[in-house]
Amino acid sequence: MEMDVKQKLASKYDNIAIYTSGFYADPEDALGSRSKLMETLKSLTMNQHADTPFSLQIMTTNGEINVMPLGLLSLDELKKYENDHRKKAGLNADDDSIPMVIQFAPHTEHAKIQKQIVGTTNDLFDHFNDQFPKIWATVSDYLDANQAILTDIERDLLTDAKDVQSEYLNNFKTMTPDERNQNVGYELKDEELDHFSHFMADMHEVQAVVMSAASFTQHEIMGDNLFTTVMNDRVLRNTFFWVLDNTFYEIMYYFIEKTRRMADSDKIIKHLRHQKKLMIINMRNDAFERAQKALDDPQQTIDLNHYFTDVFIPVAEQFSTELDKLTSK
């Protein structure tokens, strides 16, 4: 039985390039993600064969979802499946099709990889219209699980922000007006202390998000490479810009979750989402221009902490300002 599995994989996957594709799942656009998934899988079925080894990667805010044949990453998975299948269907059951698996790997500490078999590669190629809704249903469930992780992270940040705000407020209260002016850079009146301490606490939490993104980029994308090398590598470059989008959404959802605790939250969240459309475009343009400047000197090393701070603190300040516009009326 073990040889059956090895022969099956060897005959199909040995020394063959794996067909890969991927996209970023915008957490604000489920219909767009569904459309991208359908287009990508349809392209696969039109240009390849059912026995083509393939891996479709869907990048999410806090993990990744892979759609692929079972056994592509682990021979033992397919071996176990075939043994279980024979127990159920009988030893003489002859089925040459390879199951298709959808896997969700959250990028959080101690998170367990989740996976589900959804039909076979033959089902996808031969009965696409029947099979795609089943695939999307599973992918959609994993996108929901990813969103739940993001929401939990934001709520933890907001809980921490309460303590940070209290510290800022107490510190400001112990200062004289002159000391405040010296520390902040402008006059801060007593009646402004509460609002300003909340703003400072929010920026403190945002800075934690930004530093985490910069650290991830340094260790997982840059490594020992020059920035020029990263920008010239398609996969590394795409991952770099994926991290930028992720960081934007982590900041955006921080303010959305903060808003949920306020009166008239639905109206305010709708406003933030409306502002987001232009804000994310501006962020991408700013990040791209800064990247281009860094590429002017190919030997230059880039300080990612400064890069991410320069790109994202203005984003956080704008979300904070938009919130103030609607809550201070």
C-alpha positions in Angstrom: 0.0 0.0 0.0 2.8 2.4 0.8 4.4 1.8 -2.6 1.0 2.6 -4.2 1.0 6.0 -2.7 4.6 6.7 -3.6 4.2 5.5 -7.1 1.1 7.6 -7.6 2.8 10.7 -6.4 6.1 9.9 -8.2 4.3 9.3 -11.5 2.4 12.6 -11.2 4.6 15.0 -9.2 8.2 13.9 -9.6 10.4 16.4 -11.3 7.5 18.5 -12.4 7.2 22.2 -11.8 4.4 23.0 -9.4 1.8 25.4 -10.9 1.5 28.2 -8.4 -0.8 31.2 -8.1 -2.0 33.5 -5.4 -3.8 36.6 -4.4 -4.5 38.8 -1.3 -8.0 38.5 0.2 -9.1 42.0 1.0 -11.0 41.7 4.3 -13.4 44.4 3.0 -14.3 42.7 -0.2 -15.6 39.1 0.1 -17.2 39.2 -3.4 -13.8 40.3 -4.8 -12.1 37.4 -3.1 -14.7 35.0 -4.5 -14.3 36.4 -8.0 -10.5 36.1 -7.8 -10.7 32.5 -6.5 -13.1 31.5 -9.3 -10.9 33.2 -12.0 -7.7 31.6 -10.7 -9.2 28.1 -10.5 -10.9 28.5 -13.8 -7.6 29.5 -15.4 -6.0 26.4 -13.8 -8.6 24.1 -15.3 -8.4 25.7 -18.8 -4.6 25.6 -19.0 -3.6 22.5 -17.0 -4.6 18.9 -16.4 -6.2 17.3 -13.4 -2.9 15.6 -12.5 -1.0 18.9 -12.6 0.6 19.6 -9.2 -0.7 23.1 -8.2 -0.9 25.3 -5.1 -3.2 28.3 -4.9 -2.2 30.6 -2.0 -4.7 33.1 -0.6 -2.9 35.6 1.6 -5.1 36.9 4.5 -4.5 39.5 7.2 -3.5 36.9 9.8 -2.6 33.8 7.9 -2.8 32.0 4.6 -5.2 29.6 2.9 -3.9 27.0 0.4 -5.9 25.1 -2.1 -3.9 22.1 -3.4 -3.9 18.4 -4.1 -3.5 16.3 -0.9 0.0 15.0 -0.6 1.6 18.0 -2.3 3.3 19.0 0.9 3.3 15.7 2.8 3.3 12.2 1.4 2.1 10.9 4.8 -1.2 12.8 4.4 -2.1 11.1 1.2 -0.9 7.7 2.6 -3.2 8.1 5.6 -6.1 9.1 3.3 -5.6 6.1 1.1 -5.4 3.7 4.0 -8.6 5.2 5.5 -10.3 5.1 2.1 -9.5 1.4 1.6 -10.9 0.6 5.0 -14.2 2.2 4.1 -14.4 1.3 0.4 -12.7 -2.1 0.5 -9.2 -3.2 -0.4 -10.1 -3.6 -4.1 -11.4 -0.1 -4.5 -9.5 1.4 -7.4 -9.6 5.2 -7.4 -6.9 7.0 -9.3 -8.1 10.5 -8.4 -6.3 12.6 -5.8 -8.2 14.4 -3.1 -8.1 18.2 -3.0 -7.4 19.9 0.3 -8.0 23.4 1.6 -5.7 24.4 4.4 -5.7 27.4 6.7 -2.5 28.3 8.5 -3.0 31.2 11.0 0.1 33.4 11.6 -0.5 33.5 15.4 1.4 31.9 18.2 0.3 28.3 19.1 -2.2 28.3 16.2 -3.1 25.0 14.7 -3.3 24.4 11.0 -6.8 23.6 9.9 -7.6 21.6 6.7 -10.5 20.1 5.0 -10.7 17.8 2.0 -13.2 19.1 -0.6 -13.7 16.6 -3.4 -10.9 15.6 -5.8 -8.8 17.4 -8.5 -10.9 15.5 -11.1 -14.1 16.9 -9.6 -12.6 20.4 -10.1 -11.6 19.8 -13.7 -14.6 17.8 -14.8 -17.4 19.4 -12.8 -16.2 22.9 -12.1 -19.6 24.6 -11.7 -20.7 22.0 -9.1 -17.4 21.9 -7.3 -16.5 25.6 -7.0 -19.4 26.5 -4.6 -18.1 23.8 -2.2 -14.6 25.2 -2.4 -15.7 28.7 -1.9 -17.8 27.7 1.1 -14.8 26.2 2.9 -12.5 29.2 1.9 -15.2 31.6 3.1 -15.3 29.8 6.5 -11.5 30.1 6.8 -11.7 33.8 5.9 -14.3 34.2 8.7 -11.9 32.4 11.1 -9.1 34.8 10.0 -11.3 37.8 10.6 -12.1 36.5 14.1 -8.4 36.3 14.8 -7.9 39.9 13.7 -10.8 41.1 15.8 -9.4 39.4 18.9 -6.0 41.0 18.3 -7.7 44.5 18.0 -9.6 44.0 21.2 -6.5 43.0 23.1 -4.8 46.2 21.8 -7.8 48.2 23.0 -7.7 46.6 26.4 -4.0 47.5 26.7 -4.8 51.0 25.5 -7.0 51.6 28.5 -4.0 51.2 30.9 -1.7 53.2 28.6 -4.3 56.1 28.5 -4.5 56.1 32.3 -0.7 56.4 32.5 -0.5 59.2 30.0 -3.4 61.1 31.8 -1.8 60.7 35.2 1.6 61.9 33.9 0.1 64.9 32.1 -1.8 65.9 35.3 1.4 65.9 37.4 3.1 68.3 34.9 2.9 72.1 35.0 1.6 73.9 31.9 5.2 74.7 31.0 6.3 71.1 31.4 3.5 69.9 29.1 4.5 72.5 26.5 8.1 71.3 26.7 7.1 67.6 26.3 4.3 67.9 23.8 5.6 70.9 21.8 2.5 73.1 22.3 0.1 74.3 24.9 -2.1 71.6 26.4 -5.0 72.8 28.5 -6.4 70.9 31.4 -9.7 70.2 29.6 -7.7 68.7 26.7 -5.8 66.2 28.7 -8.4 63.4 28.6 -8.8 63.6 24.8 -5.0 63.9 24.2 -4.2 61.0 26.4 -6.6 58.8 24.5 -4.9 59.9 21.2 -1.5 59.1 22.6 -2.7 55.7 23.8 -4.0 54.9 20.3 -0.7 56.0 18.7 1.1 53.8 21.2 -0.9 50.7 20.1 -0.6 51.6 16.4 3.2 51.9 16.9 3.2 48.3 18.3 1.4 47.1 15.1 3.8 49.0 12.9 6.9 47.7 14.7 5.6 44.2 14.5 5.1 44.6 10.7 8.5 46.0 10.3 10.1 43.1 12.3 8.2 40.5 10.2 9.3 42.2 7.0 13.0 42.3 8.2 13.1 38.6 9.3 10.8 36.9 6.8 11.2 39.0 3.6 14.5 41.0 3.8 16.8 38.7 5.7 20.3 39.4 4.5 19.1 40.7 1.1 19.4 44.3 -0.1 16.1 46.1 -0.6 16.9 46.1 -4.4 17.1 42.3 -4.4 13.7 42.0 -2.6 12.0 44.5 -5.1 13.4 42.5 -8.1 12.0 39.2 -6.8 8.3 38.8 -7.7 7.4 36.7 -4.7 9.3 38.8 -2.2 8.0 42.0 -3.7 4.4 40.8 -3.6 4.8 39.7 0.0 6.3 43.0 0.9 3.2 44.9 -0.5 0.9 42.3 1.1 2.4 43.2 4.5 1.7 46.9 3.8 -1.9 46.2 3.1 -2.1 44.0 6.2 -0.7 46.8 8.3 -3.2 49.3 6.9 -6.1 47.0 7.8 -4.8 46.2 11.3 -4.8 50.0 11.9 -8.2 50.4 10.3 -9.8 47.6 12.3 -8.3 49.0 15.5 -10.3 52.2 15.0 -13.4 50.2 13.9 -13.3 48.1 17.0 -12.8 51.2 19.1 -15.8 52.8 17.4 -18.1 49.8 18.2 -18.0 50.9 21.9 -19.4 54.3 21.0 -23.0 55.6 20.4 -24.0 55.8 16.8 -21.2 53.3 15.9 -22.8 52.1 12.7 -22.8 55.5 11.2 -19.2 56.2 12.2 -17.9 52.8 10.9 -19.7 53.5 7.6 -17.8 56.8 7.4 -14.5 55.2 8.2 -15.0 52.6 5.5 -15.9 55.3 3.0 -12.7 57.2 3.9 -10.7 54.0 3.7 -11.1 53.7 -0.1 -9.0 56.8 -0.8 -6.7 56.3 2.2 -5.5 52.9 1.2 -4.7 54.2 -2.3 -2.8 57.1 -0.8 -0.9 54.7 1.5 0.1 52.5 -1.4 1.3 55.4 -3.5 3.3 56.8 -0.6 4.8 53.4 0.2 5.7 52.9 -3.5 7.3 56.3 -3.8 9.4 55.7 -0.6 10.4 52.3 -2.0 11.5 53.9 -5.3 13.6 56.5 -3.5 15.2 53.7 -1.5 16.1 52.0 -4.8 17.9 55.0 -6.1 21.0 53.7 -4.3 21.0 50.0 -5.0 23.6 49.4 -2.2 21.6 51.4 0.4 20.2 49.5 3.3 16.7 50.5 4.3 15.6 51.2 7.9 12.3 49.4 8.0 11.2 50.8 11.3 11.5 54.3 9.9 9.9 53.3 6.6 6.8 51.7 8.2 6.5 54.5 10.8 6.7 57.2 8.1 4.0 55.4 6.0 1.6 54.4 8.7 1.6 56.9 11.6 -0.1 59.5 9.2 -2.7 56.8 8.4 -3.5 56.3 12.1 -3.6 60.0 12.6 -6.1 60.4 9.8 -8.4 57.6 11.1 -8.2 59.4 14.5 -9.1 62.7 13.0 -12.0 61.2 11.1 -13.2 59.7 14.4 -13.0 63.1 16.1 -15.0 64.7 13.4 -18.0 62.5 14.1 -17.7 62.1 17.9 -17.0 65.7 18.8 -20.1 67.1 17.3 
